[in-house]
Amino acid sequence: MLHLPIANADVNGWALLMIGFFVGILGGFFGIGGAFIVTPALNIFGFPMAFAIGTDIAHIFGKSIVATFKHALLRHVDFKLGLIMGLLGMYGVSLGKQSILYLEKIGQVGPTVRIIYIVLLFAVGIFMIKDYYHYSRLNEEQKVNVEKDKSKLVNWVQGLRMGPYISFPISNVKAISIWVIVFLSVFSGFISGFLGVGGGFVRVPILIYFLGLPTVMAVGTDLFAILITNSWGAYIYALAGKVEIIGALVMLVGAAVGAQIGSVATAYIKGMKIRLYFGITLLLAGAAVLLKQLLLPTLAGYLMLGSAAVLSGIIIYMLITSVRARAGLTDPADHTQLSK
């Protein structure tokens, strides 16, 4: 057992290392911090909820450096959009942190955070799986058109006439209201600070379904935004004494390796497949949090780690088989073609 003096908790060091590795793979692949898995997992394995949130935000910051660098090499990052969303998200993080400290003061932080986790995880997960289901029923020509055409929601958002306007050429987002970006950035930042997450499980769907980014571009851009937002989140939670640095460093060792594997996998696996597995991951995480809420922490812990391990294994398997299948047929450097 590993004793963590700041949180005054004893946890399994190997469990922390494996959590970091699995979430590193999932985070690099889905463009998320992975905290919707880590924060509940830390709480399940003995961290008080406020420490679980603060420690995971610090861990996400370190891991995002590795994942963002890898996605930048693959040209999957819109730095202009990510920078703006990250900076604006800092304000939302501060609001979320203040809300958490208030709930901790009145003794309601654990149940409140878990209930919100359950609602968001199931809602977003079901939506993305439903989206993939409709996509899978189309013929090949219709699939190509769906991937090229923007949804009605994207057209509506980009058609809002509330100046001033801003464009993001790399993501092919033209003349969108700056107020849309401000609202979405602050909202995802609040989710990050309140739930102890990078905000990616909300921001990635926002980038895809509201702004119309290709899946792989949404993944890389979100990781860059997470890097910025969580640098601030780690700082303010550390000032409040809610970061267990030893636990964060142990997880970061595993995450640094896993993030590189997950990031590379996005260059070889189709965007819609990423959405499917993202949705499945959210549902499994939501089920684990629900079990914790029903006072079944051991079962919740096994489900959380087991699902992360299985999904990480699937991603590694798909990466290996995709590389082998396309060797000699498609140039692996042509990431645009591979990531459609």
C-alpha positions as CSV (number, residue, x, y, z in Angstrom):
1,M,0.0,0.0,0.0
2,L,1.1,3.5,-0.8
3,H,0.5,6.2,1.9
4,L,-0.5,9.6,0.7
5,P,0.3,12.1,3.4
6,I,-1.7,15.1,2.1
7,A,-4.9,13.2,1.6
8,N,-4.1,11.0,4.6
9,A,-5.2,7.9,2.6
10,D,-3.6,4.5,1.9
11,V,-4.0,3.2,-1.7
12,N,-2.6,0.5,-3.9
13,G,0.3,2.1,-5.8
14,W,0.0,-0.5,-8.7
15,A,-3.6,0.3,-9.1
16,L,-2.7,4.0,-9.5
17,L,-0.1,3.1,-12.1
18,M,-2.5,1.0,-14.1
19,I,-5.2,3.6,-13.9
20,G,-2.8,6.1,-15.4
21,F,-1.8,3.8,-18.2
22,F,-5.3,2.8,-19.2
23,V,-6.6,6.3,-19.0
24,G,-3.6,7.5,-20.9
25,I,-4.5,5.3,-23.8
26,L,-8.2,6.3,-23.6
27,G,-7.4,9.9,-23.3
28,G,-5.0,10.0,-26.2
29,F,-7.5,8.2,-28.3
30,F,-10.7,10.1,-27.4
31,G,-9.1,13.5,-26.8
32,I,-10.2,13.6,-23.1
33,G,-8.4,13.9,-19.8
34,G,-10.0,10.6,-18.8
35,A,-11.0,12.0,-15.4
36,F,-14.6,10.8,-15.8
37,I,-12.9,7.5,-15.1
38,V,-10.1,8.6,-12.8
39,T,-11.9,10.9,-10.4
40,P,-14.6,8.3,-9.5
41,A,-11.9,5.5,-9.4
42,L,-9.8,7.5,-6.9
43,N,-12.8,8.1,-4.8
44,I,-13.7,4.4,-5.0
45,F,-10.1,3.4,-3.9
46,G,-10.0,5.7,-0.9
47,F,-9.5,9.3,-1.9
48,P,-11.9,11.9,-0.4
49,M,-13.9,13.4,-3.3
50,A,-12.3,16.9,-3.1
51,F,-8.8,15.3,-3.2
52,A,-9.8,12.9,-6.0
53,I,-10.8,16.0,-8.1
54,G,-7.8,18.1,-7.3
55,T,-5.3,15.2,-7.8
56,D,-6.8,14.1,-11.0
57,I,-6.8,17.7,-12.5
58,A,-3.0,17.8,-11.7
59,H,-2.5,14.4,-13.3
60,I,-4.4,15.4,-16.4
61,F,-2.3,18.5,-16.9
62,G,0.9,16.4,-17.0
63,K,-0.6,13.8,-19.3
64,S,-2.0,16.3,-21.7
65,I,1.4,17.7,-22.4
66,V,2.5,14.3,-23.9
67,A,-0.8,13.7,-25.7
68,T,-1.0,17.2,-27.2
69,F,2.5,17.0,-28.5
70,K,1.8,13.6,-30.2
71,H,-1.4,15.0,-31.8
72,A,0.4,18.1,-33.0
73,L,2.8,15.9,-34.9
74,L,-0.2,14.2,-36.6
75,R,-1.6,17.7,-37.4
76,H,-4.8,17.1,-35.4
77,V,-4.7,20.3,-33.4
78,D,-6.3,23.7,-34.2
79,F,-4.1,25.7,-31.9
80,K,-6.1,29.0,-32.3
81,L,-9.4,27.4,-31.3
82,G,-7.8,25.3,-28.5
83,L,-6.0,28.4,-27.1
84,I,-9.2,30.5,-27.0
85,M,-11.3,27.7,-25.4
86,G,-8.6,26.9,-22.9
87,L,-8.1,30.5,-21.8
88,L,-11.8,31.2,-21.5
89,G,-12.3,27.8,-19.8
90,M,-10.1,29.0,-16.9
91,Y,-12.9,31.2,-15.7
92,G,-15.3,28.3,-15.8
93,V,-12.8,26.2,-13.8
94,S,-12.7,28.8,-11.1
95,L,-16.5,28.8,-10.9
96,G,-16.6,25.0,-10.7
97,K,-13.9,24.9,-8.0
98,Q,-15.8,27.4,-5.8
99,S,-18.9,25.3,-6.2
100,I,-17.0,22.2,-5.1
101,L,-15.5,23.8,-2.0
102,Y,-19.0,25.1,-1.0
103,L,-20.5,21.6,-1.4
104,E,-17.6,20.2,0.7
105,K,-18.3,22.8,3.4
106,I,-21.9,21.7,3.7
107,G,-21.1,18.0,3.4
108,Q,-22.8,17.3,0.1
109,V,-19.9,17.1,-2.4
110,G,-19.7,13.3,-2.9
111,P,-23.3,12.5,-3.6
112,T,-23.9,15.6,-5.7
113,V,-20.8,15.1,-7.9
114,R,-21.6,11.4,-8.4
115,I,-25.3,12.1,-9.4
116,I,-24.2,14.8,-12.0
117,Y,-21.5,12.4,-13.3
118,I,-24.2,9.7,-13.8
119,V,-26.6,12.0,-15.7
120,L,-23.9,13.4,-18.0
121,L,-22.1,10.2,-18.7
122,F,-25.3,8.3,-19.6
123,A,-26.7,11.2,-21.6
124,V,-23.6,11.9,-23.7
125,G,-22.8,8.1,-24.1
126,I,-26.3,7.2,-25.3
127,F,-26.3,10.1,-27.8
128,M,-23.0,9.2,-29.4
129,I,-23.8,5.5,-29.6
130,K,-27.2,6.4,-31.2
131,D,-25.3,8.7,-33.7
132,Y,-23.1,5.8,-34.7
133,Y,-26.0,3.4,-35.0
134,H,-27.7,5.7,-37.5
135,Y,-24.5,6.1,-39.4
136,S,-23.9,2.3,-39.5
137,R,-27.3,1.8,-41.3
138,L,-26.3,4.0,-44.2
139,N,-24.8,2.7,-47.4
140,E,-21.2,3.6,-48.4
141,E,-22.2,6.6,-50.5
142,Q,-24.4,8.0,-47.7
143,K,-21.6,7.5,-45.2
144,V,-19.2,9.6,-47.3
145,N,-21.8,12.4,-47.5
146,V,-22.5,12.3,-43.8
147,E,-18.8,12.6,-43.0
148,K,-18.5,15.6,-45.4
149,D,-21.7,17.4,-44.7
150,K,-22.4,19.5,-41.6
151,S,-25.3,18.7,-39.4
152,K,-28.4,20.9,-39.0
153,L,-27.2,21.8,-35.5
154,V,-23.7,22.9,-36.8
155,N,-25.3,25.0,-39.6
156,W,-27.7,26.6,-37.0
157,V,-24.8,27.4,-34.6
158,Q,-22.6,28.8,-37.3
159,G,-25.6,30.8,-38.7
160,L,-26.2,32.7,-35.5
161,R,-25.9,36.5,-36.3
162,M,-24.4,37.9,-33.0
163,G,-21.2,39.8,-33.8
164,P,-18.3,40.0,-33.6
165,Y,-17.3,36.9,-35.5
166,I,-14.3,34.7,-35.6
167,S,-13.0,32.1,-38.0
168,F,-10.8,29.0,-37.5
169,P,-9.5,28.0,-41.0
170,I,-7.6,24.9,-39.9
171,S,-10.9,23.4,-38.6
172,N,-12.9,24.9,-41.5
173,V,-15.1,26.9,-39.1
174,K,-16.0,30.2,-40.8
175,A,-17.4,33.4,-39.3
176,I,-18.9,32.0,-36.1
177,S,-20.2,34.3,-33.4
178,I,-17.5,34.9,-30.7
179,W,-20.3,34.6,-28.1
180,V,-20.9,31.0,-29.0
181,I,-17.2,30.2,-28.4
182,V,-17.3,32.1,-25.1
183,F,-20.4,30.3,-23.8
184,L,-19.1,26.8,-24.8
185,S,-15.7,27.5,-23.4
186,V,-16.9,28.7,-20.0
187,F,-19.4,25.9,-19.8
188,S,-16.9,23.2,-20.5
189,G,-14.5,24.9,-18.1
190,F,-17.1,24.8,-15.3
191,I,-17.6,21.1,-15.9
192,S,-13.9,20.6,-15.7
193,G,-13.6,22.4,-12.4
194,F,-16.7,21.0,-10.9
195,L,-16.3,17.3,-11.8
196,G,-12.5,17.3,-11.7
197,V,-12.2,16.4,-15.4
198,G,-10.5,17.9,-18.3
199,G,-13.9,18.7,-19.7
200,G,-13.2,16.6,-22.8
201,F,-16.2,14.2,-22.5
202,V,-18.3,17.3,-22.9
203,R,-16.0,19.5,-25.1
204,V,-15.3,16.8,-27.7
205,P,-19.0,16.3,-28.5
206,I,-19.3,20.1,-28.5
207,L,-16.5,20.5,-31.1
208,I,-18.0,17.7,-33.2
209,Y,-21.8,18.4,-33.0
210,F,-21.8,22.2,-32.4
211,L,-18.8,23.4,-34.3
212,G,-18.5,20.7,-37.0
213,L,-14.9,19.6,-36.4
214,P,-13.8,16.3,-37.8
215,T,-13.5,13.7,-35.0
216,V,-9.7,13.5,-35.0
217,M,-9.4,17.3,-35.1
218,A,-11.8,17.6,-32.2
219,V,-9.7,15.0,-30.3
220,G,-6.4,16.9,-30.7
221,T,-7.8,20.4,-30.2
222,D,-9.6,19.4,-27.0
223,L,-6.4,17.9,-25.6
224,F,-4.6,21.3,-26.2
225,A,-7.5,23.1,-24.5
226,I,-7.3,20.7,-21.6
227,L,-3.6,21.4,-21.2
228,I,-4.3,25.1,-20.8
229,T,-7.4,24.9,-18.6
230,N,-6.0,22.2,-16.3
231,S,-2.8,24.2,-15.7
232,W,-5.0,26.7,-14.0
233,G,-7.1,24.1,-12.4
234,A,-4.1,22.3,-10.9
235,Y,-2.8,25.6,-9.5
236,I,-6.0,26.7,-7.8
237,Y,-6.7,23.2,-6.3
238,A,-3.1,23.0,-5.1
239,L,-3.5,26.4,-3.4
240,A,-6.6,25.0,-1.7
241,G,-4.5,22.0,-0.5
242,K,-6.6,19.5,-2.5
243,V,-3.8,17.9,-4.6
244,E,-2.0,14.7,-3.6
245,I,1.1,15.2,-5.6
246,I,2.5,11.7,-5.0
247,G,-0.6,10.1,-6.3
248,A,-0.6,12.4,-9.4
249,L,3.0,11.5,-10.2
250,V,2.4,7.8,-9.9
251,M,-0.5,8.0,-12.4
252,L,1.4,10.3,-14.7
253,V,4.2,7.6,-15.2
254,G,1.6,5.2,-16.6
255,A,-0.3,7.9,-18.5
256,A,2.8,9.2,-20.3
257,V,3.2,5.8,-22.0
258,G,-0.5,5.1,-22.6
259,A,-1.1,8.6,-24.1
260,Q,1.4,8.0,-26.9
261,I,-0.3,4.7,-27.8
262,G,-3.8,6.2,-27.9
263,S,-2.7,9.3,-29.8
264,V,-1.1,7.3,-32.6
265,A,-4.2,5.1,-32.9
266,T,-6.3,8.0,-34.0
267,A,-4.2,8.2,-37.2
268,Y,-5.3,4.7,-38.2
269,I,-8.8,4.3,-37.0
270,K,-11.9,5.9,-38.6
271,G,-13.5,8.9,-36.8
272,M,-16.9,7.2,-36.4
273,K,-15.4,4.2,-34.8
274,I,-13.8,6.6,-32.3
275,R,-17.3,8.0,-31.5
276,L,-18.7,4.5,-30.9
277,Y,-16.0,3.4,-28.5
278,F,-16.2,6.8,-26.8
279,G,-19.9,6.3,-26.2
280,I,-19.3,2.8,-24.8
281,T,-16.6,4.1,-22.5
282,L,-19.0,6.8,-21.1
283,L,-21.8,4.3,-20.4
284,L,-19.4,1.9,-18.6
285,A,-18.0,4.7,-16.5
286,G,-21.5,5.9,-15.7
287,A,-22.5,2.4,-14.6
288,A,-19.5,2.2,-12.2
289,V,-20.4,5.6,-10.6
290,L,-24.0,4.4,-10.2
291,L,-22.8,1.2,-8.4
292,K,-20.7,3.5,-6.1
293,Q,-23.8,5.5,-5.4
294,L,-25.7,2.3,-4.6
295,L,-23.1,1.5,-2.0
296,L,-21.3,-1.2,-4.0
297,P,-17.8,0.3,-4.1
298,T,-15.9,-3.0,-4.7
299,L,-18.0,-3.9,-7.7
300,A,-17.8,-0.3,-9.0
301,G,-14.0,-0.5,-8.8
302,Y,-13.8,-3.7,-10.7
303,L,-16.1,-2.4,-13.4
304,M,-14.2,0.8,-13.7
305,L,-10.7,-0.7,-14.0
306,G,-12.0,-3.7,-16.0
307,S,-13.8,-1.7,-18.6
308,A,-10.8,0.7,-18.9
309,A,-8.5,-2.3,-19.4
310,V,-10.7,-4.0,-22.0
311,L,-11.2,-0.8,-24.0
312,S,-7.5,0.0,-23.9
313,G,-6.8,-3.6,-25.1
314,I,-9.3,-3.1,-28.0
315,I,-7.6,0.2,-29.0
316,I,-4.2,-1.5,-29.0
317,Y,-5.5,-4.4,-31.0
318,M,-7.2,-2.1,-33.6
319,L,-4.0,-0.1,-33.9
320,I,-1.9,-3.2,-34.6
321,T,-4.3,-4.7,-37.0
322,S,-4.9,-1.4,-38.9
323,V,-1.1,-0.9,-39.3
324,R,-0.7,-4.4,-40.6
325,A,-3.7,-4.2,-42.9
326,R,-2.6,-0.9,-44.4
327,A,1.1,-1.6,-44.7
328,G,2.1,-1.3,-48.3
329,L,-1.5,-0.1,-49.3
330,T,-1.7,3.3,-47.7
331,D,1.1,5.6,-46.7
332,P,0.9,5.9,-42.9
333,A,2.1,9.5,-43.1
334,D,-1.1,10.4,-45.0
335,H,-3.1,11.0,-41.9
336,T,-5.9,12.9,-43.7
337,Q,-6.9,9.8,-45.6
338,L,-6.4,7.4,-42.8
339,S,-8.5,9.4,-40.3
340,K,-11.6,10.0,-42.3
